[in-house]
Amino acid sequence: MDLRSRVCGAVTILELAGRFDAYVAPPVEERLRSAAAEPAQIVVNLAGVSFVDSTALATLVQGMKRCRQRGGDLHLCGLQQPVRVIFELTRLDRAFKTFAGEDEALRAFAG
């Protein structure tokens, strides 16, 4: 798993690539925790992710909850079809705001 982060204005962008599973969830969780400032605005770009497991989903849910508790939010973007199907099957597509690309996810914070 490749994990990169950068800041764009007041938004932290986490870009993931590879398999997002129980083995790589701890470093992602740590990045989400450290990025969840007040108000926490985070975009998780999953364009390079081909698989997520239940631990990865739980990590994202916890990150979203932490952001919302601090007056912000966590947006997802770039979901590939296999990952999108997992979000739909678990109905998490209703909990997260998802966007086709990073620019759309960033604009949603602005307006």
C-alpha positions as YAML, in Angstrom:
chain: A
units: angstrom
residues:
- id: 1
  name: MET
  ca: [0.00, 0.00, 0.00]
- id: 2
  name: ASP
  ca: [1.22, 3.43, -0.92]
- id: 3
  name: LEU
  ca: [0.03, 6.27, 1.33]
- id: 4
  name: ARG
  ca: [0.65, 9.91, 0.54]
- id: 5
  name: SER
  ca: [-0.73, 13.01, 2.15]
- id: 6
  name: ARG
  ca: [-0.72, 16.67, 1.26]
- id: 7
  name: VAL
  ca: [-2.59, 19.81, 2.22]
- id: 8
  name: CYS
  ca: [-4.66, 21.91, -0.15]
- id: 9
  name: GLY
  ca: [-5.82, 25.04, 1.66]
- id: 10
  name: ALA
  ca: [-7.61, 23.84, 4.79]
- id: 11
  name: VAL
  ca: [-8.18, 20.32, 3.43]
- id: 12
  name: THR
  ca: [-5.90, 17.34, 4.00]
- id: 13
  name: ILE
  ca: [-5.79, 14.92, 1.08]
- id: 14
  name: LEU
  ca: [-4.83, 11.29, 1.69]
- id: 15
  name: GLU
  ca: [-4.04, 9.38, -1.47]
- id: 16
  name: LEU
  ca: [-4.03, 5.59, -1.17]
- id: 17
  name: ALA
  ca: [-2.91, 2.97, -3.67]
- id: 18
  name: GLY
  ca: [-2.93, -0.81, -3.52]
- id: 19
  name: ARG
  ca: [-4.92, -3.07, -1.20]
- id: 20
  name: PHE
  ca: [-6.49, -1.33, 1.78]
- id: 21
  name: ASP
  ca: [-6.83, -4.11, 4.35]
- id: 22
  name: ALA
  ca: [-6.14, -4.96, 7.99]
- id: 23
  name: TYR
  ca: [-2.38, -5.01, 7.40]
- id: 24
  name: VAL
  ca: [-2.20, -1.41, 6.22]
- id: 25
  name: ALA
  ca: [-5.10, 0.09, 8.16]
- id: 26
  name: PRO
  ca: [-3.00, 1.21, 11.20]
- id: 27
  name: PRO
  ca: [-0.88, 3.77, 9.30]
- id: 28
  name: VAL
  ca: [-3.99, 5.09, 7.53]
- id: 29
  name: GLU
  ca: [-5.77, 5.37, 10.88]
- id: 30
  name: GLU
  ca: [-2.81, 7.28, 12.32]
- id: 31
  name: ARG
  ca: [-2.81, 9.72, 9.37]
- id: 32
  name: LEU
  ca: [-6.56, 10.25, 9.71]
- id: 33
  name: ARG
  ca: [-6.20, 10.85, 13.43]
- id: 34
  name: SER
  ca: [-3.39, 13.38, 12.99]
- id: 35
  name: ALA
  ca: [-5.23, 15.15, 10.16]
- id: 36
  name: ALA
  ca: [-8.46, 15.51, 12.15]
- id: 37
  name: ALA
  ca: [-7.86, 19.06, 13.41]
- id: 38
  name: GLU
  ca: [-10.61, 21.57, 14.12]
- id: 39
  name: PRO
  ca: [-12.54, 21.63, 11.83]
- id: 40
  name: ALA
  ca: [-11.32, 18.45, 10.21]
- id: 41
  name: GLN
  ca: [-11.68, 18.45, 6.44]
- id: 42
  name: ILE
  ca: [-10.23, 15.38, 4.78]
- id: 43
  name: VAL
  ca: [-10.44, 13.94, 1.27]
- id: 44
  name: VAL
  ca: [-9.46, 10.29, 0.90]
- id: 45
  name: ASN
  ca: [-8.56, 9.56, -2.72]
- id: 46
  name: LEU
  ca: [-9.14, 5.85, -3.39]
- id: 47
  name: ALA
  ca: [-8.46, 5.97, -7.14]
- id: 48
  name: GLY
  ca: [-5.47, 3.64, -6.72]
- id: 49
  name: VAL
  ca: [-7.21, 1.22, -4.37]
- id: 50
  name: SER
  ca: [-8.47, -2.04, -5.85]
- id: 51
  name: PHE
  ca: [-9.66, -3.76, -2.65]
- id: 52
  name: VAL
  ca: [-10.96, -2.80, 0.80]
- id: 53
  name: ASP
  ca: [-11.80, -5.12, 3.67]
- id: 54
  name: SER
  ca: [-13.92, -4.65, 6.79]
- id: 55
  name: THR
  ca: [-11.00, -3.20, 8.75]
- id: 56
  name: ALA
  ca: [-10.44, -0.59, 6.06]
- id: 57
  name: LEU
  ca: [-14.13, 0.31, 6.09]
- id: 58
  name: ALA
  ca: [-14.08, 0.62, 9.88]
- id: 59
  name: THR
  ca: [-11.00, 2.85, 9.67]
- id: 60
  name: LEU
  ca: [-12.77, 5.18, 7.24]
- id: 61
  name: VAL
  ca: [-15.96, 5.23, 9.35]
- id: 62
  name: GLN
  ca: [-13.96, 6.15, 12.47]
- id: 63
  name: GLY
  ca: [-12.16, 8.87, 10.52]
- id: 64
  name: MET
  ca: [-15.47, 10.26, 9.28]
- id: 65
  name: LYS
  ca: [-16.94, 10.24, 12.81]
- id: 66
  name: ARG
  ca: [-13.88, 12.01, 14.21]
- id: 67
  name: CYS
  ca: [-14.07, 14.69, 11.50]
- id: 68
  name: ARG
  ca: [-17.79, 15.28, 12.01]
- id: 69
  name: GLN
  ca: [-17.35, 15.53, 15.79]
- id: 70
  name: ARG
  ca: [-14.90, 18.35, 15.13]
- id: 71
  name: GLY
  ca: [-17.19, 20.24, 12.79]
- id: 72
  name: GLY
  ca: [-15.73, 18.93, 9.55]
- id: 73
  name: ASP
  ca: [-16.23, 15.97, 7.25]
- id: 74
  name: LEU
  ca: [-14.43, 13.24, 5.34]
- id: 75
  name: HIS
  ca: [-15.07, 12.90, 1.61]
- id: 76
  name: LEU
  ca: [-14.13, 9.96, -0.59]
- id: 77
  name: CYS
  ca: [-13.22, 10.18, -4.24]
- id: 78
  name: GLY
  ca: [-12.06, 8.02, -7.11]
- id: 79
  name: LEU
  ca: [-13.74, 4.77, -6.08]
- id: 80
  name: GLN
  ca: [-12.99, 2.02, -8.60]
- id: 81
  name: GLN
  ca: [-15.88, -0.31, -9.44]
- id: 82
  name: PRO
  ca: [-14.84, -3.21, -7.10]
- id: 83
  name: VAL
  ca: [-14.47, -0.77, -4.20]
- id: 84
  name: ARG
  ca: [-17.72, 1.02, -5.06]
- id: 85
  name: VAL
  ca: [-19.56, -2.32, -4.99]
- id: 86
  name: ILE
  ca: [-18.29, -3.01, -1.46]
- id: 87
  name: PHE
  ca: [-19.52, 0.41, -0.32]
- id: 88
  name: GLU
  ca: [-22.91, -0.25, -1.93]
- id: 89
  name: LEU
  ca: [-23.26, -3.75, -0.43]
- id: 90
  name: THR
  ca: [-22.47, -2.44, 3.05]
- id: 91
  name: ARG
  ca: [-24.67, 0.63, 2.42]
- id: 92
  name: LEU
  ca: [-21.76, 2.87, 3.39]
- id: 93
  name: ASP
  ca: [-22.30, 4.72, 0.13]
- id: 94
  name: ARG
  ca: [-25.18, 6.38, 2.00]
- id: 95
  name: ALA
  ca: [-22.98, 7.45, 4.92]
- id: 96
  name: PHE
  ca: [-20.06, 8.92, 2.96]
- id: 97
  name: LYS
  ca: [-20.08, 11.76, 0.48]
- id: 98
  name: THR
  ca: [-18.38, 10.30, -2.59]
- id: 99
  name: PHE
  ca: [-17.10, 12.14, -5.63]
- id: 100
  name: ALA
  ca: [-15.67, 11.14, -8.99]
- id: 101
  name: GLY
  ca: [-12.49, 13.16, -8.54]
- id: 102
  name: GLU
  ca: [-10.43, 15.13, -6.06]
- id: 103
  name: ASP
  ca: [-11.41, 18.52, -7.47]
- id: 104
  name: GLU
  ca: [-15.12, 17.81, -6.92]
- id: 105
  name: ALA
  ca: [-14.47, 16.61, -3.36]
- id: 106
  name: LEU
  ca: [-12.46, 19.75, -2.59]
- id: 107
  name: ARG
  ca: [-15.12, 22.04, -4.09]
- id: 108
  name: ALA
  ca: [-17.77, 20.41, -1.87]
- id: 109
  name: PHE
  ca: [-15.93, 21.76, 1.18]
- id: 110
  name: ALA
  ca: [-15.92, 25.26, -0.29]
- id: 111
  name: GLY
  ca: [-19.62, 25.43, -0.96]
...
